[in-house]
Amino acid sequence: MSSTREPLVALLRTALSSLQDAAPATALKRLAALRLDRLPLPGHGATLDRWRALAAVGAHDLALAKLFEGHTDALAILHEAGAHGGADDALWATWCAEPPDARLALYTGSDGGMRLDGRKAWCSGARDVTHAVVSCWRPDGAAMLAAVDLRQAGVTVTDDGWNAVGMAASGSVDVRFDGVEARVLGGPGFYVERAGFWHGGAGVAACWFGAATRLAEALRERVAGRGDPHRLAQLGEAAVALQGSAALMREAAARIDRSPHTKAMGDALSVRLSVEASAGLVLAAAGRALGAGPLCKDAALARLYADLPVFMRQSHAERDLEALGRLVSESGAAPWTL
């Protein structure tokens, strides 16, 4: 299969350059109108192109990347479930965080249709998206997934749930559901048991990676032609870290495309943990090299410095490291073999 990388990423970057001052929701609507949200599906031979597109958006603006990733992930989930995504102008979100005090109940209404009750937390873009894929629970305790039109009565977008400066523009607030009609996707456990669950988890890291490359580019521009040994060393440190993550992402994407129905938990965790580590290193190196000036006077860089650490907390840190270590231990294989 020929790569779609250049036309897709080039078109995305051209569109994004015209949206420099646009709010994230406005930018998402524009990208969707241009059909630049129709990314290659993960595991269909162009997973790396999908991640490159997500990285391009992450390099532009992380709040937009949060909405764009949730929208494109929802479209991929709907495809896996054999469900239609609705009208072409529908803006989707994927709201599947499961804090114990904010769970949705799925039940059969008096009219025989499926309904949702409860509160959902961490709902990015809640005031602007039109539809969402949500995790929910049946009365018998089965974990379910449902698609819901957010424009109907019974959906209340609150002002609760977000006090951080970082990622504030993503509009991630709590949403209440009161007897809201929903469409079930798949059966019990479908969300986490499908192969695409881990494909999507790695896709989130592509957004982080894109933001880290934006910082590395700013550092490269700062040191160009100056010969400052300390800044050159910091650029070298950033380059090595990002090259390692990029190589791992290419390898993981190729393996996913070769075996799209295989559970890609190990690859996804490795990618996420590698990108989290390299992005953290780049944040530190670029901060030392660039100094306070850009962080105080360059609004885009200042916003990125606030947003990226918050966005990366979707990682589960040592819990993910433990899970990956367990996989390596039980597999009997050495993933570091050349």
C-alpha positions as CSV (number, residue, x, y, z in Angstrom):
1,M,0.0,0.0,0.0
2,S,1.4,3.4,-0.9
3,S,1.8,5.8,2.0
4,T,-0.8,8.6,2.4
5,R,1.6,10.5,4.7
6,E,2.6,13.4,2.5
7,P,-0.8,14.5,1.2
8,L,-2.6,13.9,4.4
9,V,0.0,15.6,6.7
10,A,0.6,18.4,4.2
11,L,-3.1,19.1,3.9
12,L,-3.5,19.1,7.6
13,R,-0.6,21.5,8.2
14,T,-1.9,23.8,5.5
15,A,-5.3,23.9,7.1
16,L,-3.9,24.3,10.6
17,S,-1.7,27.2,9.5
18,S,-4.9,29.1,8.6
19,L,-6.4,28.4,12.0
20,Q,-3.7,29.8,14.2
21,D,-6.0,32.0,16.3
22,A,-9.1,29.7,16.1
23,A,-10.6,28.2,19.2
24,P,-10.1,24.4,19.3
25,A,-13.8,23.6,18.6
26,T,-13.8,26.0,15.7
27,A,-10.6,24.4,14.3
28,L,-12.1,20.9,14.7
29,K,-15.2,21.9,12.8
30,R,-13.1,23.3,10.0
31,L,-10.9,20.1,9.8
32,A,-14.1,18.0,9.8
33,A,-15.6,20.1,7.0
34,L,-12.5,19.6,4.9
35,R,-12.8,15.8,5.7
36,L,-9.3,15.9,7.2
37,D,-10.7,14.0,10.1
38,R,-11.0,10.9,7.9
39,L,-7.8,9.3,9.0
40,P,-6.6,5.9,8.0
41,L,-8.2,3.4,10.4
42,P,-5.7,1.7,12.7
43,G,-4.6,-1.8,11.7
44,H,-5.6,-1.2,8.1
45,G,-2.2,-0.8,6.6
46,A,-1.5,2.8,7.3
47,T,-1.4,3.1,11.1
48,L,1.8,5.1,11.0
49,D,0.1,7.6,8.7
50,R,-2.7,8.0,11.3
51,W,-0.2,8.6,14.0
52,R,1.7,11.1,11.9
53,A,-1.6,13.1,11.4
54,L,-2.3,13.0,15.1
55,A,1.3,14.2,15.8
56,A,0.8,17.1,13.3
57,V,-2.2,18.3,15.2
58,G,-0.4,17.8,18.5
59,A,2.4,20.0,17.3
60,H,-0.1,22.7,16.4
61,D,-2.2,22.8,19.6
62,L,-2.8,20.2,22.2
63,A,-6.3,21.3,23.2
64,L,-7.3,20.8,19.5
65,A,-5.4,17.5,19.5
66,K,-7.4,16.3,22.5
67,L,-10.7,17.0,20.6
68,F,-9.4,15.8,17.3
69,E,-8.0,12.5,18.8
70,G,-11.3,11.9,20.6
71,H,-13.3,12.6,17.4
72,T,-11.2,10.3,15.2
73,D,-11.1,7.6,17.9
74,A,-14.9,7.6,18.0
75,L,-15.1,7.2,14.3
76,A,-12.7,4.2,14.5
77,I,-14.8,2.7,17.3
78,L,-18.0,3.1,15.3
79,H,-16.4,1.4,12.3
80,E,-15.3,-1.5,14.5
81,A,-18.8,-1.8,15.9
82,G,-20.3,-1.7,12.4
83,A,-22.2,1.5,13.2
84,H,-22.7,4.6,11.1
85,G,-21.2,7.8,12.4
86,G,-24.3,9.9,11.5
87,A,-24.3,13.1,9.5
88,D,-21.1,14.3,7.9
89,D,-21.0,17.4,10.1
90,A,-21.3,15.4,13.3
91,L,-18.5,16.1,15.8
92,W,-17.8,13.2,18.0
93,A,-16.1,12.7,21.4
94,T,-14.9,9.6,23.2
95,W,-15.8,9.8,26.9
96,C,-14.7,6.5,28.5
97,A,-13.0,7.6,31.7
98,E,-14.3,5.6,34.7
99,P,-13.8,7.4,38.0
100,P,-15.8,5.5,40.6
101,D,-18.0,8.5,41.5
102,A,-19.0,9.3,37.9
103,R,-20.5,6.3,36.1
104,L,-23.3,6.1,33.6
105,A,-26.2,3.6,34.0
106,L,-27.6,2.0,30.9
107,Y,-31.1,0.7,31.1
108,T,-34.1,-0.1,29.0
109,G,-36.7,2.7,29.0
110,S,-40.5,2.3,29.1
111,D,-40.5,2.6,25.3
112,G,-38.1,-0.3,24.9
113,G,-35.2,2.0,23.9
114,M,-31.9,2.2,25.7
115,R,-31.4,5.1,28.1
116,L,-28.5,6.7,30.0
117,D,-28.6,8.1,33.5
118,G,-25.8,9.6,35.6
119,R,-22.8,11.8,35.5
120,K,-19.8,11.5,33.2
121,A,-16.5,13.1,34.0
122,W,-13.6,14.4,31.9
123,C,-15.8,15.1,28.9
124,S,-13.5,17.0,26.5
125,G,-15.3,19.4,24.1
126,A,-18.6,18.9,25.9
127,R,-20.0,22.3,24.9
128,D,-19.1,21.9,21.2
129,V,-19.4,18.3,20.1
130,T,-22.7,16.9,18.8
131,H,-22.2,13.2,19.6
132,A,-20.2,11.0,22.0
133,V,-19.2,7.4,22.4
134,V,-19.5,6.7,26.2
135,S,-18.7,3.9,28.5
136,C,-21.6,2.8,30.7
137,W,-22.9,0.0,32.9
138,R,-26.0,-2.3,32.7
139,P,-27.9,-3.2,35.9
140,D,-26.3,-6.6,35.9
141,G,-22.8,-5.0,36.1
142,A,-21.8,-5.6,32.5
143,A,-19.5,-2.9,31.0
144,M,-21.0,-1.5,27.9
145,L,-20.4,1.1,25.2
146,A,-23.0,3.4,23.7
147,A,-23.3,6.2,21.1
148,V,-25.4,9.2,22.1
149,D,-26.6,12.3,20.4
150,L,-25.9,15.2,22.8
151,R,-28.4,17.6,21.3
152,Q,-31.4,15.9,22.9
153,A,-33.2,16.8,26.1
154,G,-31.7,15.3,29.3
155,V,-28.1,16.2,28.5
156,T,-26.7,18.9,30.8
157,V,-23.2,20.3,30.3
158,T,-21.9,21.6,33.7
159,D,-19.2,23.9,34.7
160,D,-17.7,21.3,37.0
161,G,-14.7,19.2,36.8
162,W,-11.8,21.3,35.6
163,N,-9.7,23.9,37.5
164,A,-6.3,23.5,35.8
165,V,-4.6,26.0,33.6
166,G,-3.1,23.3,31.4
167,M,-5.6,21.9,28.7
168,A,-8.2,24.4,29.9
169,A,-9.1,25.1,26.2
170,S,-10.2,21.5,25.8
171,G,-13.3,22.2,27.8
172,S,-13.2,19.0,29.7
173,V,-16.1,19.2,32.2
174,D,-18.7,16.9,33.7
175,V,-21.9,16.1,31.8
176,R,-25.1,14.8,33.4
177,F,-27.5,12.4,31.6
178,D,-31.1,12.1,32.6
179,G,-33.0,9.4,30.6
180,V,-31.0,10.2,27.5
181,E,-31.6,7.9,24.5
182,A,-28.6,5.9,23.4
183,R,-27.5,3.3,20.9
184,V,-25.6,0.3,22.2
185,L,-22.3,-0.5,20.4
186,G,-21.1,-4.1,20.6
187,G,-21.7,-6.4,23.5
188,P,-20.4,-6.5,27.1
189,G,-16.8,-5.6,27.3
190,F,-16.6,-4.5,23.7
191,Y,-14.7,-1.3,24.4
192,V,-11.7,-2.8,26.1
193,E,-11.7,-6.3,24.4
194,R,-11.6,-5.1,20.8
195,A,-8.1,-4.9,19.2
196,G,-8.6,-1.2,18.5
197,F,-8.6,-0.3,22.2
198,W,-4.8,-0.5,22.3
199,H,-4.4,1.0,18.9
200,G,-6.2,4.1,20.2
201,G,-4.2,4.1,23.3
202,A,-1.0,4.4,21.2
203,G,-2.6,7.1,19.1
204,V,-2.9,9.4,22.1
205,A,0.8,9.2,22.5
206,A,1.2,10.4,19.0
207,C,-0.4,13.7,20.1
208,W,2.2,14.0,22.9
209,F,5.0,13.2,20.5
210,G,3.9,15.9,18.1
211,A,3.9,18.5,20.9
212,A,7.4,17.4,22.0
213,T,8.7,17.8,18.4
214,R,7.3,21.3,18.4
215,L,9.5,22.1,21.4
216,A,12.5,20.4,19.8
217,E,12.0,22.5,16.7
218,A,11.9,25.7,18.8
219,L,15.2,24.6,20.4
220,R,16.8,23.8,17.0
221,E,15.9,27.3,15.8
222,R,17.3,28.8,18.9
223,V,20.7,27.1,18.6
224,A,21.1,27.4,14.8
225,G,24.3,29.1,13.9
226,R,25.2,30.1,17.4
227,G,27.5,27.3,18.4
228,D,26.6,27.4,22.1
229,P,27.9,24.1,23.4
230,H,25.4,23.8,26.3
231,R,22.4,24.4,24.0
232,L,23.8,22.1,21.4
233,A,24.1,19.4,24.1
234,Q,20.5,20.0,25.1
235,L,19.4,19.7,21.5
236,G,21.4,16.5,21.1
237,E,19.7,15.1,24.2
238,A,16.3,15.9,22.9
239,A,17.1,14.5,19.4
240,V,18.2,11.1,20.8
241,A,15.1,10.8,23.0
242,L,12.7,11.6,20.2
243,Q,14.5,9.4,17.7
244,G,14.1,6.5,20.0
245,S,10.4,7.1,20.5
246,A,9.9,7.6,16.7
247,A,11.7,4.3,15.9
248,L,9.5,2.5,18.5
249,M,6.3,4.0,17.0
250,R,7.3,3.0,13.5
251,E,8.0,-0.6,14.7
252,A,4.7,-0.8,16.6
253,A,2.7,0.6,13.8
254,A,4.1,-1.9,11.4
255,R,3.4,-4.8,13.8
256,I,-0.2,-3.6,14.3
257,D,-0.7,-3.5,10.5
258,R,0.8,-7.0,10.1
259,S,-1.5,-8.4,12.9
260,P,-4.4,-6.1,13.2
261,H,-6.5,-8.5,15.3
262,T,-3.8,-9.3,17.8
263,K,-4.0,-7.5,21.2
264,A,-1.4,-4.8,21.0
265,M,-1.2,-4.0,24.7
266,G,2.6,-4.4,24.8
267,D,3.2,-2.2,21.8
268,A,0.8,0.5,23.1
269,L,2.3,0.6,26.6
270,S,5.8,0.7,25.2
271,V,4.9,3.6,22.9
272,R,3.1,5.5,25.5
273,L,5.8,5.1,28.2
274,S,8.6,5.9,25.7
275,V,6.9,9.0,24.4
276,E,6.0,10.2,28.0
277,A,9.7,9.8,28.9
278,S,11.1,11.5,25.8
279,A,8.6,14.3,26.0
280,G,9.4,14.9,29.6
281,L,13.1,15.1,28.8
282,V,12.4,17.5,25.9
283,L,10.3,19.7,28.2
284,A,13.3,19.9,30.6
285,A,16.0,20.3,28.0
286,A,14.1,22.9,26.0
287,G,13.2,24.8,29.1
288,R,16.8,25.0,30.2
289,A,18.0,26.1,26.7
290,L,15.3,28.5,25.8
291,G,15.1,30.2,29.2
292,A,12.2,32.3,30.5
293,G,11.8,34.5,27.5
294,P,9.8,32.2,25.2
295,L,7.8,30.8,28.1
296,C,6.7,34.3,29.0
297,K,6.5,36.0,25.6
298,D,5.5,33.3,23.2
299,A,1.9,32.4,23.8
300,A,1.9,29.2,21.8
301,L,5.0,27.8,23.6
302,A,3.8,28.9,27.0
303,R,0.5,27.2,26.4
304,L,2.3,24.0,25.3
305,Y,4.4,24.0,28.4
306,A,1.2,24.2,30.5
307,D,-0.8,21.7,28.4
308,L,1.6,18.8,27.7
309,P,2.3,17.7,31.3
310,V,-1.5,17.7,32.0
311,F,-2.3,15.8,28.8
312,M,0.4,13.2,29.5
313,R,-1.3,12.4,32.8
314,Q,-3.5,10.1,30.8
315,S,-0.6,7.8,31.3
316,H,-0.8,5.6,34.4
317,A,2.9,5.9,35.1
318,E,4.2,3.1,37.3
319,R,1.0,1.1,36.9
320,D,1.7,1.0,33.1
321,L,5.3,0.1,33.8
322,E,4.2,-2.7,36.0
323,A,1.7,-3.9,33.4
324,L,4.4,-3.9,30.7
325,G,6.9,-5.6,33.0
326,R,4.3,-8.3,33.6
327,L,3.8,-8.8,29.9
328,V,7.5,-9.1,29.3
329,S,7.9,-11.5,32.2
330,E,5.1,-13.8,31.1
331,S,6.0,-13.7,27.4
332,G,9.4,-15.4,27.8
333,A,10.7,-13.2,25.0
334,A,13.2,-10.3,25.1
335,P,11.7,-7.3,23.3
336,W,15.1,-5.6,23.3
337,T,16.8,-8.1,21.0
338,L,18.4,-6.6,17.9
